[in-house]
Amino acid sequence: MRLPYKISPCPIKEAVAEIRFHATVPDQAVFGIAYQALAPEFQNPEALPTSIFPAEMRNGQNLSFQAHYRLTSVKHTALIGPKVIAVGLRGEYPGWPALSAEIRTTILKIQATGIIQETCRFGLRYINFVEYDIFPKLVLDLTKSGTPLDGKETFIKTVLTQEQFSIQLQIGQGMALVTKPNEIGSVFDIDVSTTKASGCFADDLDAFLDRAHSIEKQMFFEFLRPEYLQTLNPVYKDEN
């Protein structure tokens, strides 16, 4: 399938890459080391609710890979926890070349500190949002005995596999983003991840990001009806 280089308006509201790991230092030391590595570009440290939970509660409620702190730069956000680093966009989507470069730079700065002992998971997640019901515009039919379901709130979730990757796909309408609770519309959420990383960290990161983005992009556009895609003003690389 021929994929657009960009569409307008761009529906991407969140894009974040995540690394889960076991650390070489105690949990309480991770944030300080990571913050030092990312400053002065990333500032304004903000404690998240999970930071106040005791370790026993975090482990018991499967919160061990949750971020404890948020840092911000002009265009990006970094989330840091004892066993997780995540880097995402802040504001308008700048395109994959610019975003992936920032992700690589930020994560490799933290990796250079030596706090990552073993990688548990690489993840790349894109959340798209539009202010209307997206289901009629998808090549996905929800019917009951041949009659289309037309609910006010509809949500589907499935986990697919491709190569060594797990792909969590969530599509819903009548929903709102956490960052904009008053705007109701449709969410198209794709989270590509792998737990298989055994080579050089930088090489594994580069290979994962490029392949995960390719899978995410292919899946998103394959779900769109051709007539709907044309309304998004697609631009292709081979066009002048």
N, C-alpha and C positions, 0 to 999 in steps of 0.2 A: 504494500500500500504506500502511495506517495504521501508523505507527511508534510504539513506546512511548517515553515520556519517560525512563523508567528501568526497569531490571530488577534482580532480587535473587535470588541473590548476583550482584554485578557481576563479570564475567570480565576486565575491563580491568586489565592489570598494568603496561603501559607505554603512554604516549602522548607523542609528541615532535614538535615542529615544528622544521624545519631550514631555514636560509638558506645557500646557497652563493654566494660572491661573489668578485669581484676587488677587492683593497684599494687604497687610495690611499697606504698607508704600507708600509714593508718588512715582510716576514713576521714578523720578530722583535719588531716593535713592536705588533702587533695585540693580543696578550694583555694587555699592560700597560694599553693604552688602554681595552680592554673591561672589564677588572677594575676600573679606577677608576670607570667609568660605573655598574657594578653594585653596588659596595660602598656602604654596609655591609650591604645586605640579603643579598647572596651573599658567602659567606666560604669558608674552608677549601679553598684552592686545592690541587688534587692533580694532579701530572703524570701523564699517561697514557703507555703504552709508545711510541706514535708520536712523542712529543716528543724522544726520544733519537736518532731516525733522522736521518742527514744528508739535506739537501735532495735530493741526487742520487738517493738510495735511495727517498725518498717519491715523487718524480716518476716514477721508473722502475717502481715497483710500484703505480702508480695510487693512491697514498695522499695525494695533495695536498689532498683535501677531508676528511681525517680530523681529528677534534678532537685537540688536544694537552693540554688541561687541562680539569678538571672543577671547578665551583664548586657549592656547595649553599646553599640557604636552608631554612627550616623545612619547606616543602611542595614545593619545586621544585629542579630541577637545571639548570645551564647548562653546556653543552659549548662550548669555544672552540678554534678552530684558525686558522691564517693565512688560510684561505679559507672558514671555516664557523662559524656560530653555531647552536646548537640549544638549545631549551628544553623540558624535559619535567617530568612529574609525579614526585613523590616520596611514596610512601605510597598511600593509598586515592584512587580517582578521585573528584574533587570535583564532577563534572558539567561540561558544555561551557561554560556561561557563565563560571564561575569560572576554568577552565583557559585558555580563549581570552583572557580579560582579562589574565591573567598573561603569557601568551605575547606578546601585543601590547605590553604595557608594557615587558617586558624587551628585546625586539628593537628597539623604537623608541628605547629609551635608548642602545643601541649605535649605531643608525643616526644618531642625533643627534650623535655624535662626529665624523662625517664620514669614517669609515674605509671605508665601503662605496662603492666607485666604480661597480660594475656588478653587478647580480644575475644569477647563472647558473641558479639553481634554487630554487623553493619546494617544500618537502615536508612532509607531515603523515602520521605513521605511528601506527597503533594495533596493539598486540599483546594479544590475548585469550588466556587460558589457563584450562583446566579440567582436573580431575584424573581424567578418564575419556576413553574413545574417543569423539570427537565425530562421526565419520563416519556412524554409523547415525542420527544426529539431524539430518543435513543433507539438503537436496533435491539431493544430489550422489551419483550412483551409480558406484561403481568395480566393474566386473564383468569376468569373462573368460568369453566364450561364454555370457553370461547368468547365470553363477554369481558371487555377490559375493566380492570379494577380502577376506580377513580376516587380514591380516598383523599381526605384532607391532609393526612400525614401518612407517608409511606416510607419504609426503610428496609433495605436489604443489605445483607453482609455475607460474604463468602471468602474463603481462603483458597487460593489456587497455587499451583506449583509450576515453575518453569526453570529448566536447568537446575542449578543448585539454589534457586531463590524461592522464597515464600512470598506470595502477593496477597495482601489483605485488601479486598475491594469493598467499599461501603458507598452506597448511593441512597440518598434520602431526600424527600421534599416535605415542605411544611416545617423546616428546621431553621436554626439560626447558629451562627458561629459564636464561640465563647467571647471573642473579641468585639462582636457587634450583636448583642442579644436582641436588639429591637428590629433587626432586619430579618425578615422571614423569606426563605427561598429554598433552593435545592443545593445539596452538597454532593460532590463527586470526589471521593477520598481514596487515594491509592498509596499503599505503604508496601514498598519492596524491601526485603531483608534477606540476609544470609547469616548463618552461624559458622560457615566454613571459610576460615582464613588461616593460612598456615605458612605463608611466605613472608617476604619483607613487608613491613607495615605500610610504607609509602606505596609500594607496588600494589598491594592488596586494596588499599584505599582508592587509588586511581582506577584500577580495573573495576571495582565495585561501583563507584559513582557513575562511570561512563555506561556500564551495562545496565545498571538499575534505572538510570534516566531514560535509556533507550526503551526498556521494557515499559516503563510508566507512560512514556509518550505514545508508543504504539498502541497500548491498551486504551488510553483515553480516546484517541481519534478513531479507533476501530468501533467504539460504541456509538459514535455520532452518526445520525442519518445524513447522507450527502447533502440534502437540501438544507438541513440545519447548519452544517458546516459552512455552506456558502454565505449564510447570513453573518458569519463571524469574520468575514473579510480575510480569508486565508492568504498568506504570502508565502511563496515557495522560493527556495534559494536560486533556482534557475530562471526566475523572472527578473526582468530589468526594472 
